[in-house]
Amino acid sequence: MARRLDYDEEKEKCKKFLKEFYLDGDQGKSFTYGEQLVRLAHREQVALTIDLDDIAEIDQELADNITKNARRYQALFCDAIHELLPDYKEREPQAVDSLDVYIEHRLLMEQQLRAREGANIQRDPRNMFPPELLRRFEVHFRQQNAIKAMSVRQVRADCIGKLLTVRGIVTRATEVKPVMAVATYTCDQCGAETYQPVGGPAFMPVTTCLSEVCRTNRSGGRLYLQTRGSKFVKFQELKIQEHSDQVPVGNIPRSMTVFCRGTTTRRAQPGDHVVVSGIFLPLVRTGFRQMSAGLLADTYLEACVVDKVNRMKQLEDGDDKTDEEIVAMAQEHEFYEKLSSSIAPEIYGHEDIKKALLLLLVGGVDRSPQGMKIRGNINICLMGDPGVAKSQLLSYIDRLAPRSQYTTGRGSSGVGLTAAVMRDPLTGEMTLEGGSLVLADQGVCCIDEFDKMMDGDRTAIHEVMEQQTVSIAKAGIMTSLNARVSILAAANPSFGRYNPKRSVEANIQLPAALLSRFDLLWVIQDKPDVEADLRLAQHITYVHQHSVQPPTEYEPLPMKHVARYVALAKQQTPNIPEGLTDYIVGAYVEMRKEARNNTDMTYTSARTLLGILRLSTALARLRLSGSVEKDDVNEAMRLMEMSKYSLHEEETGKKHIKPVDAIYGIIRELAGEKSEVKVDTARQRCTTKGFTPDQFNQCLTEYERLDVWQVNTAQTKITFVQ
């Protein structure tokens, strides 16, 4: 049988804890809560957060009782602090707001009244100062660290009244508004004041004066609400939804309402991953709403602590490597290839695509010249035949990115991607609820089946991809929401499979205004090749059998190490030195020249130049460097050339040319009528065309063996044999 608690005794325990708890430090004992009580008494602090780990050190039973009956113990701690504060007051506090002046004035009047009429006057309790009005502090509890956060689905009816810790993603946050905590009325006949504490979302105002004067004279004075004497607290309602990894297959994500008051407001925005500690309570309805609801009751979580969850912080807590060790990994040989191969290692091939996805995670640097904004986020579109692992790459990036949203073209509308105007059920006002692009702010939004999206819905993405904002003019709401997001889209060609006999525009069938906003457009073709098919089949069967990728040239890094390194790289802000400007400009002019001569090229515009700059700065970030180097620009142009090479690989109508022969053609064209070419110039030209340095060196060796040209001993000059 449970022991009946003596709450007066429990209040004394609360007082003892607040006065006597201390931590041992370098300078002796530190009375944590005693110091906070001094600040509360001087109105220098508003909220007192009590850590249940501290209580458990002294009295585990008291900590368990608080967890089971948090609302009652919150009131007990409020009473205990209210009684202790006069002892901790070292000086008269300064008035912070008008309510402080009002309370001080009323207490002075109360003392004068008692001195004049004696201490034995009988007054109605509603004419006396309620403790809720005099207390200018808040008390919150922080759950013990040993207790793990629950998902919304795990919160059940037996949790009512208990202190819970729930984690989820914020889907809606209302504006912060004042809510009445204590209503103050003044009588029009006798001038007496009546106080009414408000505990729920609605209350019935008192109309008749209950003072001794009005009852004696039977004057029937009417009460009028005085807003200056009433107490208001900040109020905000949050809607949190369980994470996608917590939802069972075939179920709809569940959500929970969170009420934030006072200092817990403005702690989270839509899209934030949060852990909320609070008291789970039923929402008491009155009047017609209660009649229509019948025996059903809504529930909510009265927030005590709202903490944003940093996925990188979680990875650091569960990792044995320090930041210095993670940074030291960058000094390893061919770390760029090793890092890119660690992205979705179970997927065979796609080396250059994985490098591009790695750069998408890192991103470039935002620039704001003269109030104008140039985005740093990188957008990539993967267009390919069915079964080339596009969706698997998207889902891996969704798991790897610290903040991401995954959606599909058919399952998304334009409103669902940008923002919807909803009617707030609490206030009845029209409010904005952010869509996937807004919720993924400063993250990645993965859109699968991009080609299946309706044209009207697809136009909603245009502004986000370049301006990084969502402009809304609906239902009298005119605003601009931040959507600083990188978009990773996957689509199928318009005929299901890529048809090499048709042009690029006929296969893609996306508007040029949208395609130009993608920094890289990859066409992934599933071409029959005996050797490649054999290696792919062996890779797939090995993964299917062992649930792990087969041994490769590079040992893939764990996902948490990749995520931590990407987070460290994003802290860098590299600049492009003056010496590289002419080189980048010349390369862009050459690309425009090729686009003008080739009628079947994809659209090349100034956005292509910005894309090269973004990719270059992302590569410099990967090296944890403060400046962009020439190799970064060459690699960026190589990736851009490879993405276009995949577009035109089949459309040339010619037989497949070996890389060595193609490099020879480039060097021969570069030489023109001259018989000598500098090796550095030839290497740079071949690198920008998408060839690797190893292929270039192989070409030099083979054609020198064929006695087509000769290379000097210093490897600086190529001389053609006449």
C-alpha positions, -999 to +999 in steps of 0.1 A: +000+000+000+014+034-010+024+057+019+003+088+022+025+119+017+026+148+041+030+177+017+041+201+045+069+177+052+077+176+015+078+214+013+104+214+041+125+190+021+123+214-009+134+242+013+163+222+028+174+212-007+174+248-020+193+261+010+218+233+015+227+219-019+262+228-031+288+217-056+325+214-048+346+237-070+381+251-071+371+280-049+353+258-023+316+252-019+293+267-045+257+269-034+241+267-068+205+273-059+213+297-031+230+321-055+201+319-079+177+327-051+196+359-044+192+369-081+155+360-080+151+382-049+168+411-067+147+405-099+179+398-119+166+364-128+132+351-137+134+313-142+148+288-117+154+254-133+158+226-108+179+196-121+164+163-108+200+148-110+209+172-081+178+162-061+186+125-067+220+129-052+204+139-019+170+122-019+162+097-047+126+092-033+119+130-037+132+129-073+109+100-081+079+118-064+085+149-085+086+128-117+053+111-108+035+142-095+053+172-111+024+197-110+020+194-072+057+196-065+060+226-088+035+244-066+054+232-035+087+246-048+070+279-056+057+282-021+091+273-006+109+299-028+082+325-019+089+320+018+127+319+014+131+350-008+129+376+020+159+359+037+180+362+005+171+399-002+202+419+004+188+452-010+156+466-023+152+455-060+145+480-087+111+479-104+114+462-138+079+468-151+047+485-142+034+454-123+063+457-098+052+493-090+016+482-088+023+453-063+046+475-042+019+502-040-009+477-031+013+461-004+019+495+011-019+502+011-025+468+027-001+476+056-019+510+061-053+493+061-041+467+087-026+494+109-059+514+107-085+486+111-065+461+131-052+426+122-085+408+127-104+421+098-124+395+078-120+397+041-132+375+012-102+355-001-108+370-036-101+404-022-067+393-009-035+392-030-032+358-046+003+342-045+003+339-083+002+378-085+031+384-060+054+357-075+076+372-102+095+340-108+091+307-126+100+272-115+109+244-140+122+209-137+149+193-158+146+155-162+174+132-151+200+125-178+196+087-172+160+088-185+160+087-223+137+109-243+104+093-255+088+095-289+054+110-292+040+075-299+052+062-265+032+089-245+001+072-231-027+079-207-007+066-177+018+095-182-008+122-173+006+144-145+041+130-148+073+148-159+082+136-194+109+141-220+098+139-256+117+145-287+105+154-322+105+180-349+087+213-346+061+216-374+043+248-362+050+276-338+025+303-331+033+339-324+042+348-288+011+364-272+002+375-236-021+352-217-038+363-185-025+346-153-043+368-127-073+390-135-077+422-114-111+439-111-121+473-095-155+480-080-173+511-093-190+517-059-164+510-032-132+509-051-122+476-037-101+453-058-109+416-066-084+391-079-091+360-100-063+335-108-068+320-142-057+284-146-071+273-180-075+285-215-108+303-207-124+318-176-157+333-165-152+370-153-164+379-119-191+406-121-204+413-085-182+429-059-177+407-028-160+433-005-172+440+030-183+475+022-206+465-007-221+436+012-229+458+042-243+486+021-259+463-004-248+487-031-243+459-056-212+473-071-201+461-105-166+450-113-145+462-142-113+446-154-081+465-148-054+455-173-027+475-156-032+455-124-036+421-141-007+398-146+001+385-181+027+359-191+042+352-225+025+322-242+034+302-273+020+270-287+043+245-305+033+215-325+059+187-325+058+156-347+077+124-342+108+118-364+104+097-395+127+070-381+103+066-351+072+059-373+063+023-379+059+012-415+024+021-428+016+045-400+010+082-400+034+104-378+018+115-346+020+150-332+017+166-298+007+201-286+033+219-264+024+250-243+053+273-236+050+300-210+074+327-199+111+320-205+104+288-225+089+308-254+109+316-286+132+286-280+124+268-313+113+275-348+095+252-374+120+226-386+140+224-355+147+191-338+139+195-301+138+176-268+111+190-246+109+182-209+075+191-194+044+180-175+018+160-195-017+173-187-053+171-200-067+203-215-098+213-195-126+226-217-156+246-206-189+255-220-201+243-254-167+228-264-169+205-233-204+194-242-195+186-278-164+167-268-182+145-244-159+122-224-129+129-246-102+153-235-073+169-254-039+166-239-008+189-240+027+191-226+034+220-203+070+228-213+097+232-186+128+229-208+130+232-246+164+222-260+174+222-296+190+189-307+222+193-326+228+162-346+266+169-346+266+172-308+250+138-306+276+123-330+304+138-309+290+124-277+289+089-292+323+091-309+357+083-295+376+107-319+383+143-310+381+172-334+418+172-338+419+136-348+391+143-374+411+172-388+442+151-389+424+127-413+425+154-440+463+151-442+460+115-454+469+106-490+440+109-515+416+118-486+392+135-511+387+101-529+384+083-496+358+107-483+337+106-515+339+068-516+325+067-480+292+082-493+268+053-498+297+027-501+271-001-507+262+015-541+286+004-568+304+030-590+292+066-595+326+080-582+322+115-597+285+117-586+295+109-550+321+136-552+295+160-564+271+150-535+300+155-510+304+191-523+266+196-520+268+187-483+297+211-477+284+239-499+300+271-510+302+305-493+273+330-494+282+364-507+263+397-501+278+425-522+260+458-517+228+443-503+226+417-531+227+381-522+246+353-541+238+319-528+264+294-517+242+263-516+248+238-545+218+223-563+222+190-582+198+170-604+203+133-610+185+122-641+188+086-652+174+053-662+154+032-637+175+011-613+206+032-612+203+038-574+191+075-576+166+071-547+192+052-526+217+081-530+190+106-520+180+086-489+216+083-479+221+120-482+189+125-462+203+105-433+238+120-435+228+157-436+224+173-402+191+189-413+171+175-442+137+168-456+128+140-480+098+143-503+085+130-537+072+148-567+038+132-568+033+134-531+041+171-529+021+201-539+035+236-544+019+246-510+034+216-493+069+225-505+067+263-497+042+274-471+005+269-464-019+294-448-037+277-419-063+289-394-048+288-359-072+266-338-062+285-306-068+321-317-087+317-350-062+338-368-046+330-402-010+317-397+017+304-420+028+268-417+062+261-434+065+234-460+094+210-468+117+237-482+112+260-452+116+232-427+149+222-444+163+257-440+201+256-439+200+219-448+192+197-478+158+190-494+158+157-514+130+156-540+125+122-556+105+117-588+111+153-598+098+147-633+064+135-620+057+169-603+030+191-617+043+221-637+024+245-615+039+230-583+074+229-598+074+267-604+073+272-566+109+259-565+123+285-589+125+313-563+139+290-536+167+277-559+182+311-566+169+337-542+168+313-512+134+327-500+097+319-502+075+349-508+040+346-496+010+369-504-021+350-492-050+358-470-037+392-461-003+378-451+026+393-471+060+380-460+092+363-471+104+332-454+140+319-454+146+287-474+184+286-475+184+250-488+204+229-512+181+209-535+190+174-546+165+162-572+162+128-589+142+123-621+136+099-649+139+110-686+106+119-702+104+085-720+112+064-689+146+055-703+171+079-719+167+077-757+201+085-773+184+091-807+166+121-793+181+155-783+189+164-747+159+188-745+135+161-758+148+136-731+148+160-702+118+181-710+124+205-681+123+243-687+157+260-692+149+285-664+148+255-640+178+236-655+201+267-653+195+268-615+211+234-611+248+237-607+253+201-619+230+180-641+240+143-643+225+119-667+231+083-655+226+058-682+223+020-678+244+009-708+251-028-714+287-036-709+299-072-701+327-063-677+308-035-659+277-057-656+298-086-642+314-063-615+280-048-607+263-082-603+292-094-580+289-063-559+251-065-555+252-102-546+280-096-520+260-068-504+229-089-504+247-119-488+268-101-462+249-068-457+281-049-461+300-035-490+329-057-505+365-048-498+375-017-518+407+003-525+397+028-498+384+017-464+351+037-461+348+060-431+319+056-407+289+079-414+294+098-381+330+106-390+319+119-425+292+140-409+316+155-383+342+163-410+316+180-432+305+201-402+341+212-395+346+220-432+315+242-433+331+265-407+357+276-433+351+307-454+376+305-483+383+333-507+393+333-543+427+350-548+433+376-574+457+354-594+429+329-602+404+354-615+418+356-651+421+319-653+384+313-643+372+340-666+391+325-696+378+291-688+342+304-687+346+323-720+359+290-736+328+272-723+305+298-738+323+295-771+318+258-772+281+262-763+277+287-792+294+264-817+275+233-805+238+237-810+229+207-788+246+218-756+227+224-724+221+260-714+253+278-704+249+312-687+264+333-659+249+308-634+274+283-648+303+306-638+288+310-603+284+272-602+322+268-608+329+293-581+306+275-556+322+241-564+357+256-561+350+271-527+334+238-515+366+219-526+387+245-506+364+239-476+370+202-479+408+208-476+400+231-445+418+258-464+412+296-463+418+302-500+409+285-533+437+270-554+441+262-591+436+225-585+402+233-569+391+252-600+403+225-623+385+198-603+353+219-603+355+223-641+363+187-645+331+177-626+311+202-646+326+188-678+319+152-667+283+160-660+279+174-695+300+146-710+274+122-696+248+142-715+265+141-749+283+108-746+258+090-768+247+119-790+280+123-809+270+094-831+307+084-832+324+053-818+336+054-783+370+071-782+396+061-757+407+088-732+443+086-744+432+093-780+409+121-769+438+137-750+460+134-781+434+153-801+432+181-775+470+185-775+472+184-813+445+211-815+463+232-788+495+230-808+480+242-840+507+249-866+534+250-839+556+220-831+560+226-794+535+227-765+541+234-728+532+204-706+515+225-679+493+242-705+483+209-720+477+193-686+454+222-675+434+220-708+429+183-705+419+185-668+392+211-676+379+187-703+373+160-676+404+139-679+425+129-649+463+136-645+469+098-647+452+096-681+473+126-693+506+109-682+496+077-699+489+095-731+524+112-730+540+078-724+521+059-752+526+085-779+562+090-770+567+053-774+550+056-809+575+083-817+547+109-824+563+134-801+592+137-776+591+150-740+622+167-726+639+153-695+624+180-672+589+171-684+581+207-693+578+206-731+562+184-758+579+185-793+561+169-822+583+148-845+581+162-881 
